[in-house]
Amino acid sequence: MSEICWTEDLSVGNQAIDDDHRHLFALLDNLQHTMPQGLVTQDAATVVEDLAHYVEAHFQREEEFMQRIGFEGYVAHKADHDRFVSEVHALQSRLDRGAQTLTLDIDKMLSDWFRRHVLVLDMALAAAVKEKAGA
């Protein structure tokens, strides 16, 4: 698995949200590193728990921001947040039931959802922020 890093080109133009995204990228990268060869470790369970708490708090802040600026894509964006929270909770559940590997779930989370969400939906939010700033 390749390292996941936040870069300036992923900025949505809101410092608090960008800081949240930096932290979220760091959590996901940490999760990759706590699972050598895809094996579940106690550290991985802790990181998944941290991830669950963090995404819920981050998504709430981001959703409040979208509502404040009247972001037209709010409903679809929030639905995508809800799907991701469900995936993280499913990972937690698998760990609670004693899963020994989570590689496929993590690969899916990183490559499918996260890249699409940040690079498509969050970039649409960034464009709306820039448009409102220019108006």
HUKA-V81821 format. One record per backbone hydrogen bond with DSSP energy under -1.0 kcal/mol. NH is the residue of the N-H (numbers start at 0). CO is the residue of the C=O. E is the energy in kcal/mol with one decimal. If there is no record, write none. Layout:
nh & co & e
NH & CO & E
NH & CO & E
This chain:
nh & co & e
9 & 6 & -2.4
10 & 7 & -2.0
17 & 13 & -2.9
18 & 14 & -2.7
19 & 15 & -2.1
20 & 16 & -2.7
21 & 17 & -2.4
22 & 18 & -2.2
23 & 19 & -2.7
24 & 20 & -2.8
25 & 21 & -2.1
26 & 22 & -2.4
27 & 23 & -2.4
28 & 24 & -2.5
29 & 25 & -2.5
30 & 26 & -2.3
31 & 27 & -1.9
32 & 28 & -1.8
33 & 29 & -1.3
37 & 34 & -2.2
38 & 35 & -2.2
39 & 99 & -2.8
44 & 40 & -1.8
45 & 41 & -1.9
46 & 42 & -2.4
47 & 43 & -2.5
48 & 44 & -1.9
49 & 45 & -2.6
50 & 46 & -2.9
51 & 47 & -2.4
52 & 48 & -2.1
53 & 49 & -2.6
54 & 50 & -3.0
55 & 51 & -1.6
56 & 52 & -1.9
57 & 53 & -3.1
58 & 54 & -3.0
59 & 55 & -1.8
60 & 56 & -2.1
61 & 57 & -3.0
62 & 58 & -2.9
63 & 59 & -2.4
64 & 60 & -2.1
65 & 61 & -2.5
66 & 62 & -2.2
67 & 63 & -2.3
68 & 64 & -2.0
70 & 65 & -2.8
73 & 70 & -1.5
76 & 72 & -2.3
77 & 73 & -3.1
78 & 74 & -2.1
79 & 75 & -1.9
80 & 76 & -2.0
81 & 77 & -2.7
82 & 78 & -2.0
83 & 79 & -2.0
84 & 80 & -2.6
85 & 81 & -2.0
86 & 82 & -2.0
87 & 83 & -2.5
88 & 84 & -2.5
89 & 85 & -2.1
90 & 86 & -2.1
91 & 87 & -2.4
92 & 88 & -2.4
93 & 89 & -2.5
94 & 90 & -2.4
95 & 91 & -2.6
96 & 92 & -1.8
97 & 94 & -1.6
98 & 93 & -2.6
101 & 37 & -1.2
105 & 101 & -2.4
106 & 102 & -2.9
107 & 103 & -2.3
108 & 104 & -2.6
109 & 105 & -2.7
110 & 106 & -3.0
111 & 107 & -1.6
112 & 107 & -1.4
113 & 108 & -2.6
114 & 109 & -1.2
115 & 111 & -1.1
116 & 112 & -3.4
117 & 113 & -2.8
118 & 114 & -2.6
119 & 115 & -2.0
120 & 115 & -1.0
121 & 116 & -2.9
123 & 119 & -1.6
124 & 120 & -1.8
125 & 121 & -2.4
126 & 122 & -2.2
127 & 123 & -1.9
128 & 124 & -2.3
129 & 125 & -2.5
130 & 126 & -2.4
131 & 127 & -2.4
132 & 128 & -2.0
133 & 129 & -1.8
134 & 130 & -1.0
